Amino acid sequence: MTGSLFKANFWNPDILSTIGYDSIIQHLNNGRKNCKEFEDFLKERASIEEKYGKDLLSLSRKKPCGQSEINTLKRALEVFKQQVDNVAQCHIRLAHTLREEARKIEEFREKQKLQRKKTELIMDAVHKQKILQFKKTMDAKKNYEQKCRDKDDAEQAVHRSANVVNSKQQEKLFVKLATSKTAVEDSDKAYMQHINTLAKIQEEWQSEHIKACEVFEAQEYERINFFRNALWLHVNQLSKQCVTSDDMYEQVRKSLEMCSIEKDIEYFVNHQKTGQTPPAPILYENFYCPKRSAAPPGKATVPNLARRGPLPVPKSLPDDPDYSLVDNYSLIYQ
């Protein structure tokens, strides 16, 4: 099937028309342009991946992230930063891979360009040769037709002069007729030669056109297959990048599974503890009785009535002038 579609479907009845060939060339040019666009896409994607990888690498190595954590969570954070570093390196390697794929596409384009160039040069030559020979043939045809008309005019002139007595005029007309007949024969031969030459050139052009169609169709088959495989490979590389990144992040998840909240708290306590005895309460101290037991601040001491001894007995008798009773209250003057 390959090589049979182009050569059967890109003809035109007009011998001077190149519309079929031009249509194929335009399609191949579009295909080459599409490959160049994908090549540029890969290069730009590579730049994005490289910049992302470098930025991620800088973030991982320069930006602190839980640097004061301790014990199991600290180890998990170390694994996290290491894996982020690894992911960044993967993106940088992916950028190199994409540039390599872009280089392969460029080489493929240039290879096809050189192959096409040879065929196009041949086709351009036979196109020009065909057009030139067609022009010569048409000129020969016009000359032949004109010579035929000249011969016809000479014959009619001879017939009209049949009754003319002047022999010199008749002789001139016969000479002119003979000359016109010779001119017709010569122009006819030239015309036939140009027709035969044009037929050979046209046959050569058709043969080269068929060869070109087969070459171009094979190239297009190869280009589509190459483009499809390149695109397939590209998405596989992106998928692999995702899988690789997920494997690295899985290491972080595993380290987080080993993280123990209780151990981290216990570790902090064991390494940072300051003692187990809390401070004693601050007792109240009476300014006038510094030797008495102090009470906590804000709580005034109250005499303990249960511990008091009996009230002192007054030394003065009721009739003592220094002792007086007022409504059953004693009043001592000092």
C-alpha positions as CSV (number, residue, x, y, z in Angstrom):
1,M,0.0,0.0,0.0
2,T,2.9,2.4,0.8
3,G,4.0,4.3,-2.2
4,S,0.9,3.8,-4.2
5,L,-1.4,6.6,-3.1
6,F,0.5,9.7,-4.0
7,K,1.4,8.6,-7.6
8,A,-2.2,7.7,-8.4
9,N,-3.9,10.8,-7.1
10,F,-1.8,13.9,-7.9
11,W,-2.2,14.5,-11.6
12,N,-3.8,17.2,-13.7
13,P,-5.0,17.2,-17.3
14,D,-3.2,20.5,-18.0
15,I,0.3,19.6,-19.2
16,L,1.7,22.8,-17.7
17,S,0.0,22.4,-14.3
18,T,2.1,21.4,-11.3
19,I,-0.8,21.6,-8.9
20,G,-0.5,17.9,-7.9
21,Y,3.3,18.2,-7.3
22,D,2.9,21.5,-5.5
23,S,0.2,20.0,-3.2
24,I,2.5,17.2,-2.1
25,I,5.4,19.6,-1.5
26,Q,3.2,21.9,0.5
27,H,2.1,18.9,2.7
28,L,5.7,17.9,3.2
29,N,6.7,21.4,4.1
30,N,3.8,21.5,6.7
31,G,5.0,18.1,8.1
32,R,8.6,19.5,8.4
33,K,7.2,22.6,10.1
34,N,5.2,20.4,12.5
35,C,8.4,18.5,13.5
36,K,10.2,21.8,14.0
37,E,7.3,23.0,16.3
38,F,7.6,19.8,18.4
39,E,11.3,20.2,18.5
40,D,10.9,23.8,19.8
41,F,8.3,22.5,22.3
42,L,10.8,20.0,23.7
43,K,13.5,22.6,24.0
44,E,11.2,25.0,25.8
45,R,9.9,22.2,28.1
46,A,13.6,21.3,28.8
47,S,14.2,24.8,29.8
48,I,11.2,24.8,32.1
49,E,12.3,21.4,33.7
50,E,15.8,22.7,34.1
51,K,14.8,25.9,35.8
52,Y,12.3,24.1,38.0
53,G,15.0,21.5,39.0
54,K,17.5,24.2,39.8
55,D,15.0,26.3,41.8
56,L,13.9,23.2,43.7
57,L,17.5,22.3,44.3
58,S,18.2,25.8,45.7
59,L,15.1,25.6,47.8
60,S,16.1,22.2,49.2
61,R,19.6,23.2,50.1
62,K,19.3,26.8,51.2
63,K,15.8,27.2,52.7
64,P,15.5,25.9,56.3
65,C,12.6,23.6,56.9
66,G,12.0,22.5,60.5
67,Q,15.7,22.7,61.3
68,S,15.2,22.7,65.1
69,E,13.1,19.5,65.1
70,I,14.4,16.6,67.1
71,N,14.6,12.8,67.1
72,T,12.2,10.9,64.8
73,L,10.6,13.9,63.1
74,K,14.0,15.4,62.5
75,R,15.1,12.2,60.7
76,A,11.9,12.3,58.6
77,L,12.6,15.9,57.7
78,E,16.1,15.0,56.7
79,V,14.7,12.2,54.4
80,F,12.2,14.7,53.0
81,K,14.9,17.3,52.1
82,Q,17.1,14.6,50.6
83,Q,14.3,13.3,48.4
84,V,13.3,16.8,47.3
85,D,16.9,17.2,46.3
86,N,16.7,13.9,44.4
87,V,13.5,15.0,42.7
88,A,15.2,18.2,41.6
89,Q,18.1,16.3,40.2
90,C,15.6,14.1,38.2
91,H,14.0,17.2,36.7
92,I,17.5,18.4,35.6
93,R,18.3,15.0,34.1
94,L,14.9,15.1,32.3
95,A,15.8,18.5,30.8
96,H,19.0,16.9,29.3
97,T,17.0,14.0,28.0
98,L,14.4,16.3,26.3
99,R,17.2,18.3,24.7
100,E,18.7,15.1,23.4
101,E,15.3,14.1,21.9
102,A,15.0,17.6,20.3
103,R,18.4,17.1,18.8
104,K,17.3,13.8,17.3
105,I,14.2,15.4,15.7
106,E,16.5,18.1,14.2
107,E,18.7,15.5,12.7
108,F,15.7,13.7,11.3
109,R,14.4,16.9,9.7
110,E,17.8,17.6,8.2
111,K,18.1,14.1,6.8
112,Q,14.7,14.3,5.2
113,K,15.5,17.7,3.8
114,L,18.6,16.4,2.1
115,Q,16.7,13.5,0.7
116,R,13.9,15.7,-0.6
117,K,16.4,18.2,-2.1
118,K,17.7,15.6,-4.6
119,T,14.3,14.7,-5.8
120,E,13.1,18.3,-5.9
121,L,16.1,19.3,-8.0
122,I,15.3,16.6,-10.5
123,M,11.7,17.5,-10.6
124,D,12.4,21.2,-11.0
125,A,14.7,20.4,-13.9
126,V,12.1,18.2,-15.7
127,H,9.4,20.8,-15.0
128,K,11.5,23.6,-16.6
129,Q,12.4,21.3,-19.5
130,K,8.8,20.3,-20.1
131,I,7.6,23.9,-20.1
132,L,10.4,25.1,-22.3
133,Q,9.8,22.3,-24.8
134,F,6.1,22.9,-24.7
135,K,6.7,26.6,-25.6
136,K,9.0,25.5,-28.5
137,T,6.4,23.1,-29.7
138,M,3.6,25.7,-29.6
139,D,5.9,28.1,-31.5
140,A,6.6,25.4,-34.1
141,K,2.9,24.7,-34.4
142,K,2.1,28.4,-35.0
143,N,4.9,28.6,-37.6
144,Y,3.6,25.4,-39.3
145,E,0.0,26.8,-39.3
146,Q,1.2,30.1,-40.8
147,K,3.2,28.3,-43.5
148,C,0.1,26.3,-44.4
149,R,-1.9,29.5,-44.7
150,D,0.8,31.0,-46.8
151,K,0.7,28.0,-49.2
152,D,-3.1,28.2,-49.4
153,D,-2.8,31.8,-50.3
154,A,-0.2,31.0,-53.0
155,E,-2.4,28.3,-54.5
156,Q,-5.4,30.6,-54.6
157,A,-3.3,33.3,-56.3
158,V,-2.2,30.7,-58.9
159,H,-5.8,29.8,-59.6
160,R,-6.8,33.4,-59.9
161,S,-4.0,34.1,-62.4
162,A,-4.9,31.2,-64.7
163,N,-6.4,33.6,-67.3
164,V,-3.6,36.1,-67.0
165,V,-1.6,36.3,-70.2
166,N,1.6,37.7,-68.4
167,S,3.8,34.7,-68.1
168,K,6.3,36.5,-65.8
169,Q,3.6,37.1,-63.2
170,Q,2.5,33.4,-63.4
171,E,6.1,32.3,-63.1
172,K,6.5,34.4,-59.9
173,L,3.3,32.9,-58.5
174,F,4.4,29.4,-59.2
175,V,7.8,30.0,-57.6
176,K,6.0,31.5,-54.6
177,L,3.8,28.4,-54.4
178,A,6.7,26.1,-54.6
179,T,8.5,28.0,-52.0
180,S,5.5,27.9,-49.7
181,K,5.1,24.2,-50.2
182,T,8.7,23.7,-49.2
183,A,8.2,25.9,-46.2
184,V,5.2,23.9,-45.2
185,E,7.1,20.7,-45.4
186,D,10.0,22.1,-43.4
187,S,7.7,23.6,-40.7
188,D,5.8,20.3,-40.6
189,K,8.9,18.3,-40.0
190,A,10.1,20.8,-37.3
191,Y,6.7,20.7,-35.7
192,M,6.7,16.9,-35.7
193,Q,10.2,16.9,-34.2
194,H,9.1,19.2,-31.4
195,I,6.0,17.0,-30.8
196,N,8.2,13.9,-30.5
197,T,10.6,15.7,-28.3
198,L,7.8,17.0,-26.1
199,A,6.4,13.5,-25.9
200,K,9.7,12.1,-24.7
201,I,10.2,14.9,-22.1
202,Q,6.6,14.4,-21.0
203,E,7.2,10.7,-20.6
204,E,10.4,11.4,-18.6
205,W,8.5,14.0,-16.5
206,Q,5.8,11.5,-15.7
207,S,8.3,8.9,-14.8
208,E,10.1,11.3,-12.5
209,H,6.8,12.4,-11.1
210,I,5.9,8.8,-10.1
211,K,9.4,8.3,-8.6
212,A,9.0,11.6,-6.6
213,C,5.6,10.6,-5.4
214,E,6.9,7.2,-4.2
215,V,9.9,8.9,-2.4
216,F,7.7,11.6,-0.9
217,E,5.1,9.1,0.3
218,A,7.8,7.0,1.9
219,Q,9.2,10.1,3.5
220,E,5.8,11.0,4.9
221,Y,5.2,7.5,6.2
222,E,8.6,7.7,7.9
223,R,7.9,11.2,9.3
224,I,4.5,10.3,10.7
225,N,5.9,7.2,12.3
226,F,8.9,9.0,13.7
227,F,6.8,11.9,15.0
228,R,4.3,9.5,16.6
229,N,7.1,7.5,18.3
230,A,8.8,10.7,19.5
231,L,5.6,11.9,21.1
232,W,5.0,8.4,22.6
233,L,8.6,8.4,24.0
234,H,8.1,11.9,25.4
235,V,5.0,11.1,27.4
236,N,6.7,7.9,28.6
237,Q,9.5,10.0,29.9
238,L,7.1,12.3,31.7
239,S,5.3,9.3,33.2
240,K,8.6,7.8,34.3
241,Q,9.5,11.1,35.9
242,C,6.2,11.0,37.9
243,V,6.8,7.4,39.0
244,T,10.4,8.2,40.0
245,S,9.2,11.2,42.0
246,D,6.5,9.2,43.7
247,D,9.0,6.5,44.6
248,M,11.1,9.2,46.3
249,Y,8.2,10.7,48.1
250,E,7.3,7.2,49.2
251,Q,10.6,7.1,51.1
252,V,9.4,10.3,52.9
253,R,6.1,8.6,53.7
254,K,7.9,5.6,55.1
255,S,10.1,7.8,57.3
256,L,7.0,9.6,58.5
257,E,5.5,6.3,59.5
258,M,8.5,5.7,61.7
259,C,7.9,9.0,63.4
260,S,6.7,8.7,67.0
261,I,5.1,11.6,68.8
262,E,5.6,10.0,72.2
263,K,9.3,9.3,71.5
264,D,9.9,12.8,70.3
265,I,8.2,14.3,73.4
266,E,10.1,11.8,75.7
267,Y,13.4,12.7,73.9
268,F,12.8,16.4,74.5
269,V,12.0,15.8,78.2
270,N,15.0,13.6,78.7
271,H,17.4,16.0,77.1
272,Q,16.0,19.3,78.1
273,K,14.4,18.7,81.5
274,T,15.4,21.1,84.3
275,G,14.1,19.4,87.5
276,Q,11.1,17.8,89.2
277,T,10.7,20.0,92.3
278,P,8.4,23.0,91.8
279,P,9.1,26.2,93.8
280,A,7.8,26.4,97.3
281,P,5.0,28.9,98.0
282,I,5.9,32.4,99.2
283,L,4.6,32.8,102.8
284,Y,3.2,36.0,104.3
285,E,5.5,37.6,106.9
286,N,4.1,40.2,109.4
287,F,6.3,43.2,109.6
288,Y,5.7,43.5,113.4
289,C,6.0,39.8,114.1
290,P,8.8,38.6,111.8
291,K,9.2,35.4,113.9
292,R,5.6,34.3,113.4
293,S,4.8,31.8,110.7
294,A,4.3,33.5,107.5
295,A,1.2,33.0,105.4
296,P,1.0,33.0,101.7
297,P,0.7,36.4,100.1
298,G,-2.8,37.8,100.1
299,K,-3.9,35.8,103.1
300,A,-3.7,37.6,106.4
301,T,-2.9,35.5,109.5
302,V,-5.8,35.0,111.9
303,P,-5.1,34.3,115.5
304,N,-5.7,30.7,116.4
305,L,-8.3,31.0,119.2
306,A,-8.2,27.3,119.9
307,R,-4.5,27.5,120.8
308,R,-4.9,30.6,123.1
309,G,-4.6,30.3,126.8
310,P,-7.1,31.7,129.3
311,L,-7.6,35.4,129.5
312,P,-5.4,37.2,131.9
313,V,-7.0,38.0,135.3
314,P,-7.0,41.8,136.0
315,K,-4.8,42.7,138.9
316,S,-7.0,45.6,139.9
317,L,-10.1,44.9,141.9
318,P,-13.4,46.2,140.9
319,D,-13.2,49.0,143.4
320,D,-9.8,50.0,142.0
321,P,-10.0,53.6,140.7
322,D,-8.2,52.6,137.6
323,Y,-10.8,50.0,136.8
324,S,-14.3,50.9,135.7
325,L,-17.4,49.1,134.4
326,V,-19.5,50.7,131.8
327,D,-22.6,48.7,130.8
328,N,-20.8,45.4,131.7
329,Y,-17.7,46.5,129.6
330,S,-14.4,47.0,131.4
331,L,-12.4,50.0,130.4
332,I,-8.8,50.3,131.4
333,Y,-7.2,53.6,131.4
334,Q,-3.6,53.7,130.4
